[in-house]
Amino acid sequence: MKNNLSKRVRASVLSLAMAVTAIPAYAYAPVTAATLNPVAETSLKGLSKTMKVDSVYEGTFPEDGATSVTITLSTSYSGQSFSYGFGCSTAESPYWLELDKSGKWMEGGAGSKVEGTACKLDKATSTITIDLPKEGVKPGGTFEFRCYYSAHWDNSKADMVDNSVTLTGVEFKGGGSSSSSSSSSGVSSKNKKSGSWSFKDNKDGTATVSSTVTKQLDDLDYKLTVGYDEDYYTSKGETIDESTPINSHKFKYGDFGINDPEGVTIESLYVVVETDFDVDKFMYGCGTNVELGSAADTEYAKRGKVDGKDDAGYWYNEMGEDSREEFEDAGVEFGIKDIGEGTTLEGAGKYIECLWDVPSEVQKCQTAGSGDSIGFQFWYGTKDASKYTEIDEDDDVVITSAALTYTVTKTIPYTKSIKTAIKKTLDCTASSDSKKNLEVAYSDLGIEPDMDVYAIRFDVSAKKDIKKLVYGTGTGTTSEVDKYWYQEPVNSVVLEAGKSAEIMWILPAEVVGSEPAKHIVNPDGNVVFGYYYGEADTITVDNIEVYYAVPETTTTTTTTTTTTTTTTLAQPKVTKWGDVNCDDTVDLSDAVLIMQSISNPNKYGINGSHSSHITEQGKINGDVNANGSGITSADATTLQRYLLGAISTLPESYK
């Protein structure tokens, strides 16, 4: 890994006018460690590593992994400005993650653009604690702690002066990490996991948002009878009903609350099977609806080649190696090379946890309408390995629970988001609904009548591991038919939530239809988040962030001869003084963007080519010096004065 950072942001805004074209907009990572050999103890003290601009400390995680790392630094100045980057190796793809300044973990490597984290250090000793990715770091793998920028204010020069800090200690906590993450269920998915989300402002009045959720069905009672599959009854010309013995069950996506297939990708199916005897070996396979005749349609491929399959299709099935060879010998040509051969669990016991990750080639062809299904099939099992006693049709093998994990990705209208601190504790063991549910008025979250809400994020935390977090969400509407309320029909689950989770709720088509008239979220109503189950009795809803759009306004002027309709975009208002890059924080990067937009308007101006160019909203937020005069270098200087504490409020006022 090469260090491709030639220069770091210089803190002095006064020097930005001369140096701005050389300032990188992002810190690119990962980079290469220079001097210290990797180390792997759980606590390293007595170190003395000088960290100045472009310095890198590389170490290794303990062999049993870690859940957090604390870096101890020593500095000679109070209020030291310090910007750092942190990257770590992971056991699974993408194998290297970078910590963004927003607190999110993002894929690293060539071409990645991850901004460093800025902070102020106290004189003498300061610590920086980093919570490691929920997906798990690679035990014994490497990590990098990098200094991007380090300076203090020099009164004699009225400027920021570069200086170094000293890294004196590294301490790990947690441990016990495995090479792959495990859920509270004891099985681990390699596909996307519940609780992950992403958001991208497309800079055109829209944003693309993605959220992975799990929906769980409990108290099920579906008996699986080995030896009886759909083909068995088809060959006999018999119709299957609820009382028919069969080795499989198909779950409709509508059962999990999926009513709109747009942008839905099915990630995995988790099924709990219970017996009243110990199971030694348990074999199962899965399948799902796919587009007719697609590469993944293993049933369509059998048309004209296998008896009774003249009308077969719309379905992908895993199959054993012998079965596949038998079909191929009959002339069947499957469109997918690597068809799943099912899963065998050894020593399964009485409580059998089964997981199926939908293959990526199948995901491309999958259909996820409310009437489409995902299926689970019990193929074979034994009760006693020494006596080779097979499970037969008289044995009770029952599905008692199922969970579906899927990702929703949508492009939504977007103007801005508002993040509000809540700090409300919810108790899932309480008998009172008011103690389990948080109900907040949209108006208390900064939403005004002309704002259309499209997504809401809830940041939650707990003092102990929540593990499986079961929750529900709802919103007020303007629909009298639904009694002015929408509630998610099936509770959601975050598997392996840890001590904190970020839950992104993309409001469904039922309340935010594609046409403005179908947007029925009531800005004068409330939003509800309910905590229903978790290993931690109480959780705290720390923040709620609401993502909204201000729709276009239409005015009509009528005269005796003509009618003129004019459509204009609503003018943006200040969302946060000084937030030039519209990331909801005010820091040095905002001053940098002002100077970049002035010195290189073709790249960083309103219509600039760079993805991080200044926007109309950013110009309004950044007009903090002589407000109303527009963006100038004086605004960048005012921001620097504010960050250094020379002034306490923005915009700067003059008397």
Buried (B, 14 or more C-beta within 10 A) or exposed (E): BEBEBEEBBBBBBBEBEEBBEEBBBBBBBBBEBEEEEBEBEBEBEEBEBEBBBBBBBBBBBBEBBBBEBBBBBBBEBEEBBBBBBBBBBBBEEEEBBBBBBEEBBBBBBEEBBBBBBBEEBEEEEBEBEBBBBBBBBBBBBBBBBBBBBBBBBEEEEEBBEBBBBBBBBBBBBBBEBEBEBBBBBEBBBEBBBBBBBBBEBEEEBBBBBBBBBBBBBEEBEBBBBBBBBBEBBBEEEEEBEEEEBBBBBBBBBBBBBBEBBEBBBBBBBBBBBBBEBEBBBBBBBBBBBBBBBBBBBBBBBBBEBBEEBEEBBBBBBBBBEEBBEEBEEEEBEBBBEEBBBBBEBEEBBEEBBBBBBBBEBBBEBBBBBBEBBBBBBBBBBBBEEEEEBBBEEEBEBBBBBBBBBBBBBBEBBBBBBBBEEBEBEBBBEBEEEEBBBBBBEBEEBBBEEEBBBBBBBBBBBBEEBBBBBBBBBBBBBBBEEEEEBBEBBBBBBBBBBBBBBBBBBBBBBBBBEEEEEEBBBBBEBBBBBBBBBBBBBBBBBBBBBBBBBBBEEEEEEEEEEEEEEEEEEEEBEBBBBBBBBBBBBBBBBBBBBBBBBBBBBEBBBEEBEBEBBBBEBBBBBBBBBBBEEEBBBBBBBBBBBBBBEEBEEBBBEEE
